[in-house]
């Protein structure tokens, strides 16, 4: 194996937990800020979809809004698992 094909494994670790960001008088980890931005954007999209469904006429097609709602909810609802309780 020559020097060009070697991979430096030391540079592959994730610095999200150790990197601190200072934003608006807040000293938080990078991962927390990314997570909160995701949550806020999800809430905005959910509220938009719900408002558009409420305001729409009964004969309008609302399938896009229901699809968006179900897509956002799949981010937060854990997938079902079958756990065997061995006693």
C-alpha positions as CSV (number, residue, x, y, z in Angstrom):
1,X,0.0,0.0,0.0
2,X,1.5,3.3,-1.0
3,X,1.3,6.6,0.9
4,X,-1.5,8.0,-1.3
5,X,-4.0,5.3,-0.4
6,X,-3.6,5.4,3.4
7,X,-6.4,6.9,5.4
8,X,-5.8,8.9,8.5
9,X,-8.2,7.5,11.0
10,X,-7.5,10.1,13.7
11,X,-9.3,12.8,11.7
12,X,-12.5,10.8,11.4
13,X,-13.9,11.4,14.9
14,X,-17.0,13.5,15.5
15,X,-16.3,16.9,17.2
16,X,-20.0,17.8,17.6
17,X,-20.1,17.1,21.4
18,X,-16.7,18.8,22.2
19,X,-17.1,21.8,20.0
20,X,-18.7,24.7,21.8
21,X,-20.5,27.6,20.1
22,X,-21.2,31.0,21.5
23,X,-24.5,32.3,20.2
24,X,-26.5,35.1,21.7
25,X,-25.1,34.9,25.2
26,X,-25.4,31.1,25.1
27,X,-22.5,28.7,25.4
28,X,-23.8,25.4,23.9
29,X,-22.5,22.4,22.1
30,X,-22.6,22.2,18.4
31,X,-24.9,19.0,18.5
32,X,-27.4,20.8,20.7
33,X,-27.7,23.8,18.4
34,X,-28.1,21.6,15.4
35,X,-30.8,19.5,17.2
36,X,-32.7,22.6,18.3
37,X,-32.7,24.1,14.8
38,X,-34.1,20.8,13.5
39,X,-36.9,20.9,16.2
40,X,-37.8,24.5,15.5
41,X,-37.9,24.0,11.7
42,X,-40.1,20.9,12.2
43,X,-42.5,22.8,14.4
44,X,-42.8,25.6,11.8
45,X,-43.5,23.1,9.1
46,X,-46.1,21.3,11.2
47,X,-47.9,24.5,12.1
48,X,-47.9,25.6,8.4
49,X,-49.4,22.3,7.3
50,X,-52.1,22.3,10.1
51,X,-53.0,25.9,9.2
52,X,-53.3,25.2,5.5
53,X,-55.5,22.1,6.2
54,X,-57.8,24.2,8.4
55,X,-58.0,27.1,6.0
56,X,-58.5,25.0,2.8
57,X,-61.9,24.5,1.2
58,X,-63.5,21.1,1.5
59,X,-63.0,20.3,-2.2
60,X,-59.2,21.1,-2.2
61,X,-56.6,18.4,-2.2
62,X,-54.7,18.4,1.1
63,X,-52.7,15.3,0.5
64,X,-49.4,17.2,0.3
65,X,-50.0,18.6,3.8
66,X,-50.8,15.3,5.3
67,X,-47.7,13.8,3.7
68,X,-45.5,16.5,5.2
69,X,-47.0,16.0,8.6
70,X,-46.4,12.2,8.5
71,X,-42.9,12.8,7.2
72,X,-42.0,15.1,10.1
73,X,-43.6,12.9,12.7
74,X,-41.5,9.9,11.5
75,X,-38.4,11.9,12.7
76,X,-39.6,11.9,16.3
77,X,-41.6,8.7,16.7
78,X,-39.3,5.7,17.4
79,X,-39.7,2.7,15.2
80,X,-41.5,-0.2,16.8
81,X,-39.4,-3.0,18.2
82,X,-40.3,-6.4,19.5
83,X,-38.7,-6.9,22.9
84,X,-38.7,-10.3,24.5
85,X,-38.9,-10.1,28.3
86,X,-36.9,-13.1,29.5
87,X,-37.5,-13.9,33.1
